[in-house]
Amino acid sequence: MSQELTSDYVVVGAGSAGAVLAARLSEDPGTQVTLLEAGQRDKGMNIHIPAAFSKLFQSEHDWDYFTEPQPELGGRRIYWPRGRMLGGCSSMNAMMWVKGFQADYEEWGAAAGPDWGWDAVKKTYAQLEDVEDATALDGIGGPVRVERQRSPRPCTESFLQAAEQAGYVRGRANGPNPEAYVETMVTQRRGARWSTAAAYLKPAAKRANLRVVTGAQVSRVTFDGNRATGVEAVVDGRQTTITARREVILSGGAINTPQLLMLSGIGPAAQLKGLGIDVLHDATEVGENLADHLVAGIGWEVETGSLATAESLRQLADYLLRRRGMLTSNVGEAYGFLRSRPDLSAPDIEMIFAPAGFFDEGLIAFQGEGVVAGPILVDPASRGRITLASTDPSAKAVIDPRYLSDPEGRDRAAMVEGIRVALEIASQPALKPILGRFLRPDVPTDSSAQEVADAILERHAHTLYHPTGTCRMGTDEASVVDPRLRVRGVEGLRVADASVMPRIVRGHTNAPSILIGERAAELIASD
């Protein structure tokens, strides 16, 4: 039995951007908004306890994707968790508030116009943030609470001291050019996760004009001619048509949004015709330009001081009673940036430190005491793509990030240099005495940086969970969406999520995804 719903706006996906957009649109009491989410509500202790995020992996709250085999990573399929609940990945991430560099947004502005340049986005960030101990560089009073960590591990300070001893500067997070080594600022409120579901949807929940529908698997966008009229979805087993009087906005992320566009007839014509999909608009770049951050974490054994006992009754009590202790940790407790080559105008490597044995992409619990430090490739030259596996909306898309595939070999060289720097920092007086044997990779501790790099890239390197760019925005006709996030070639359809980023930021993608949700609401209101 089918059902029909009608709204002014239909937003598909309640993640880092979609939850923001739906909440903002519903601030106008005369506007009816329907927000569709394939997953369920953000209930469950592991969603809200910061250090428990990896327990959500491969659960009902995870899309549980795997890439195609990656030749440059030993032919491995890389696990890609993606949030499938209210808040999306903001309900499952490591809560790192790392916005990127001024240079990133200047490049956005060059690709998509001044509304996306640094001068514009820094104002939006200032409006959406509420930063603890804010400086002139931070926003206050906004919905997104950003706090200092409440109980960082002592070895995190040792890592930061070691970075300073190696010649790197310590400083403040999230300035225009935040190259300093810092303790991570986190999206938490009083030691608990602060997702977009908490920051935006919960305050909006009582509005009569906002309808939040969970368990809604959208199968396609519907059209009258070339104008989007709504979507078809299966909601808790019932075929449902949701009509949009004004617009449909896709906020499913860098995998699900291009998949839904292609299922709806918008994408590379040859690919769609090959699957028997009627082509509404030949958009050759849908699914292309996929960029992600690759991390190569080196693991060391330590005698004490890690998060190994975070699940003890003592730590649970400390968390429940005081919102303190190991369970408040975001795991990635410190980071800093560096240039792999002196000729670069901005960093291409982020060095991350975790006082935990976070190995095997979090899928296998590590028994013992360990820490991890290593490079993240934040300015990759390699690009991949998302394609359809079939016309079945419930079938997972084909994900091929093509890690380290750039023909010049720049990406691999940058990672090797990053691993060399990680080993250099580990050799400093503040850190060396507490580090034991290598846990990852399993090579002798006197191995060269090249030997460590070869082993770790082949056996252990994995995603930092930041896919972007598959529906890139731009002023050029080849871009999937224009600078106002409207899908080219059709009417009444926009995209607002990480897929529209013209280039991946040299930071983490939760903050700019929230920014995109805010900017989308502003653009729609002004139109």
N, C-alpha and C positions, 0 to 999 in steps of 0.2 A: 504493500500500500504506500503510495507516494504522498508527499506533503509539499506545500509551497509557502515560502516566506518572502516578504518584501521589505526593503530598506532603501534609504537614500544611498548609503555607501555599504559595500561588502568588502571586508578586509579578510584576506586568506592568509592565516598564519599569525599566531599570538606570541611571537618570539621577541627578540631584542628590539626590533623595529615595529613590528605589527601591533604589539601591545601598546606601545607609545602612540602610534598613529590613531588607533581606535579610541583610546582614552581622550586624546586631544580633539578629535573630530566630534566626540560626544559632548564636549564642553558647550556646544551650541544646543540649547534645549529643543530647538526647532528642527534638529537633524537626527534622523534615525540611523543608527549604525549597527551592523551585524558583524561580529568578529567570529571567524571560523577557525577552530583548532583541531587538528587530527588527533592529538593526544588528550589527556585528561587534565584535571585541575592539579595545581602544584601542592598536593598533599603528601605528607610523609616526612619523617624526621630526617632522612638522608638528603632531602632536597634543601633543607634549611640549615643543617649543620655544615659549616664550610669544609672541614677536612674530609667529609664523607662523599664528596662529589663523584669519585671513581666508582662508588658502589651503585651509582645510577647507570653505569655503562652496561650495555646489553640487557637492560631491564625494559619494562613496559614504557619507560620514559625516554627511550633512546631509539632513534631510527636505525641504528646498528648497521651502518654502511661499511663496505670494504671496497678498496680501489681495485683496479686491474693490476696484474703483476707489474712491478716496477723494475725494469732491467738494471737501473743504476743503484738499486737497493737490494741486490741479491735476488731479484725475481720475486720478492715478497709482496703479498697483498697487504696493504696498510689499512688498519682499522680506523674508521672515521666516525666517532660518536657525534650525534646531533640531537639536540633537545627536542623532545616530543611531548610537550606539556605546556600549560600556561607559563609564559616567560621564556619558552624555548631554551636556547643555549645559555641565556642569562640565569636560568634555573639549574644549570648543570656545569657551568664553567668554573675556572679557578679564580674568578672574581678580580682579576688583575686590571686595574684602571690605568692603562698605558695608551694614551690617545694618539701617539705618533708625533711626527715632526712638522714644523711649519712648512718645510719643503714638500711634504706629502700633499698638503692641502693647496699649496701653490701649484702643484702639478694637477690636482683636481680642477683648480680654477682655469688652468691653461687648456684642459680638455673639455670642460663643461661650463665655462663662463664664471664671472665674478661672484655669483650667488653661492659658489662652492669653493671659493678661494679662502685663504687664511683669515683675512679681515672679516669675512662673513661668518665663518664657522666658529671662530673664537668667541664671537658674541653669543651664538647659540649655546656653545658649551658653558659659558658663564651663566646662562639662564637655567640650564638643566641641572647643574651641579649643586651639591651641598657638601663642601669639602671640610673635613675636620682640620682645625688650625690653618684655615685658609690664608693665603697670601694674595697679593694683587693679581697673581697669575691664575687664581682659582675662582670658581663661582660659589656663592653661598645662597641658601634658601630654596634651591631647586629640588625637584623630586628625587634625584639620584644621589643617595648618600654615599660618600667616599670617605673612608676612615683609615687611620693608622692601624696597623695590626696590634691586637691587644696583648698577645703572648708569643712574640717571635722566639724561636729557639736560639740559644747562645751561639751555636755554630754559624748562624746566619750573620751575626756580627763579625765572627772570625773571617767569613768569606769577604765581607765588605772591607775589613782591615787588610786582608791579603790583596784585594784588588788595588787598594791605595798603595800598598808596598810595591806592587808591580808597576806603578806609575800612572794608574787611572784615578780620576777625580771623583770624590764623593760629593753629593749635593742633594738638590731638591727634585722631586719627581714632577713631570708634566709641565715644564716650561715650554717655550717655543722650540728650543733645541736641547732636549733633555738627555744629554749624553752621559750624565753623571751616574755613578753606581749608587743605588738607593735601595732602601727597604720598600717593598711593594705597598702601594696604597690599594685598598680593596673596596669593592662594592658591598659593604656590610653596614648594618645598623646594630650597634651594641653587640658585636660579635656574631651576629647571624647573617646569613646571605640576604642581600637586598637586590632582588631581581626586578625586571620590569613589571612582572605580575604584582609584586609588592609595592613598587614605587608608583605605578600608573593605574593598573587595573583594579586593585583593591580600593583605592579612594573613589574610583568611578563606578563601583559595583552597584550602588544604589540608584544610579540614574535610570529612569524609565526608558530613556531613548537609546540605551546601550544593551544589545543582546549578545551575550557570549555563549557560543555553542561549541561544546567540546565533543570529542568522538566524531568529528566531521571530516571525512576523507573526500576532498574535492577531486572530481574526475576531469572536469574541463570547464573552460569559460564559454558561456553561450553568447551568440552574436545575432543581431538583426542587421543583415548586410555586413558592414565592417565596424559596426558599433557594438561594444560589449554591453550586454543586457543583464548579466548575472553569472551564476555558476551552477553546475550540477554537482551534487555531493551525496555520499551515503552517510547518513547521520544515525548512529546506533542501529545500523542495519536497515534503515528506511531510505529509499530513494527520495531525495529532496531537491527541489529547485529553489534557489534563493535569487530573487530579482533585485537588481540595483537600479533605482530611478536615476541616479547621477553617475556613479563610477564604481568600478571594481578595482581594487588595489591588491596586488600580489605581494605578500611579505613572507614567502616560504623559505627564503634563503638561497644560497648559491647553487644548491642541488635541486631542490623541489620547485623553485620558481621557473627555471628554464625547462624543466621536465613538463610542468603544467602548460607553459606556453606552447611547447611542441605538440603536446597532446591536443591542444586547442587549434592547431593549424598554423601557428606562428613559429617559424624556424627555417632551417636550411631546407629548401624545397626538395632537393634530391633525397635527403634522408627521410623526410616525411612521406614522399611518394613511395619510397621503397618499403615503407611499413603500411601503405594503404591509407594514409591520413590525407584528407583533403587539405590543400594548401590555401589558407586564407591570406597569408602574407609571407613572402620569401624573405626571411630575415636571417642572413647567413651567419651572423655572429651570435645568435642565441646558443648558449652552451659553450662558446669559445672563450678564450682569454682567462681561463681558470688559473688562478694563482693561489698558492698556499704557503704557509711558513713551515719549513722542515726543521726539526730539532734533533740534535745528536747529543744526548746526555751521557756523560761519563759517570759511572757509579763507583764509589769507594766504600769500603767497609770502615765503620767507626766503632769505637767501644761503647760510647754512650752519647746522649745529647740529640738523638734524632726523634722522629715522631713515632717510633716503634711501639710505644705503649699508649698511643692516643686513645685506644679503645678500652682502656682499663676502667674499672668502676670509679676510681679516684678522678680520672680525667672527665668522665661523663658527669660526675657530680659537680666538678668545678665548672663545667659548661652550663649545666642546668641551673645551678644556684647563682653563679656570678658572671656567666658569659665570659669566662676566662679559660686559659689552658690550651692544650694542644689541639682540641677540636675546633678552636677558632682559626686555626692556621689555614691559609689558602694553598699550602704546600709550596708553591713557587714564591718563596718569601723575599727574594732579592733579585736584582737584575742590573745590568748596565749595558752600554752600547760601545761599539768600536768599528773602525774602518778596517776591512781586510787588506786594503791597498791604500797607500798615502795619497793617491791622486783622486780619491772619491770625495765628492762635495758633501756627502752625508753618510752616516753609518749604514753598513749593510748587514751587520751582525749584532744581535742582542745576546748577551751572556746571562744565563739564568741559573739560579741556585735554589735547590730544594733540599731541606733537611730531612729527607725521607728516601727510602728505597723505592722510588716510583719507577718501576721497571715494567717491561713487557706491556707498554701502553696502558698500564693500570688494570689489566685483565687478570693478572695472576698476583695474588697477595704475596708480598715478600716477607719472609720470616727472618728477622734479624735487624741489626742496626746498619743503616747506610745513608749516604747523602749523594746528591747528583748535582753536577755542574756541567754546562756545555753550551755550545753555540746554537742560536736560532737564526736561520737565513731569512732576514726580514726584508730584503730587497732582491727577490729572486728574478733571474732573467728567464727561467723556464716557464712555459705556459702549457696548460693541459686543456681538457674539454670534458663536457658532460653530454652524453648522447642517450637516446632511448634504447632500452632493451626490447621493448614491445609496446603495443598499444594498450596494454593492461595498466590502468592507473595505479594499481596496488603493487606492480612490479618495480623493483628498485632500478633507478637509472644507472647507466654505465659511467663510472667515475675513473678518469685517467689523468691524474695530475702531472704526469711526466716529470717527476722530480729529477733534478740534476741533468736535464736533457739538452740544455742550451749548447749549441754547436761549438761555442768558444771555450766551454769548460769553466766559465767564470764562477758558476754556482758551486761546483765541487772544490775549486781552489779556495773560495771564500770559506767553506766549511772546514777545510783542512787548516787554514790559518786560524779559524775560530777554535778549533780543538787544540792547536798549539798554544793559544793564549790561555785557554782553560787549564792546560797543564802548567803553564807558567804561573798562573795565579795560585794553583794548588801547591806549588813548590815554595811559596813564601812562608816566612816564619809564623805568621798568624794562623796558617791553615795546615801546613805540612805535618806538624806533630800529631794532629788528631786523625789524619787520614791513613788508612791501612792499604790493603791490597785492592786491586781493581775488582769490582764485581761485574761491571759492564764496561768494555768488553772483557772477555776472559783471556787477557794477554799479560805477559810479565810487566811489572811496574816500571821496569827500565826500558820499555818499548819506546820507539821514536814517535813523534807526533803523527808522522805519515802512517806508521803501522797501526797506531790506535785509530786513526781516522778511517783507514781502509776497513778495519774490523767492525767499527761501530756503524759505518754507513751501510755496510753489507748486511749486518745482522740485527741492528737495533734502532736505527734512526726512524723517526715516525713524525706524524703531523703534530702541529701545535694547535690544531682545530680551528684554522682560520681561512676556510675557502671563500673566495671573493671573485668578482669580476665577470661572471658568466652572462650578465645582461647589462653590459657596461653603458654608462651614460656618456654623452658627448654632443658636441655641436655638429659633428660630421654626420652625413646621411647613413653611413654604415653602422653607427652606434644603435644599440637596441632601443634605448630610451633617450629622449631629449633632456635638456637641462632641467625641465620641469617634471621629469620622471614619467612622462607620457610615452607609451609604447608606440614606436613609429609604425605607420602603415595602417593603424586602426584608431578608433575613437573610444573614449570612455574607459580606458584601461591604463593603469599605471603600475609601476614596480617600485617598492620601497623596502629595500633590505641590502645586505652586503653584496648581492650580485651586481648592483649598479656601480660599485666603486670603479672609477676609471683605472686606478692602480691600487695595489694593496699598500696599506700604510706600513711604515716602519715602527710598528707598535703592535697592539692587540686590537681585535676587531669588534669587541663588544661596545666600546665607547663610540666609535664612528657609526656603528649600526644604530645605536640609540639616537645619535645626531641625525642620521638619515630619516628616522621616524619623525623626529621633531620638524626637520626641514620640509618633509613631505606634507605634514599637517599645515604648515605655513603656506606652502605653495598651493595646496588645494583650497584653503580659505581665501587666498588672494585671487584665485581663478573663479 
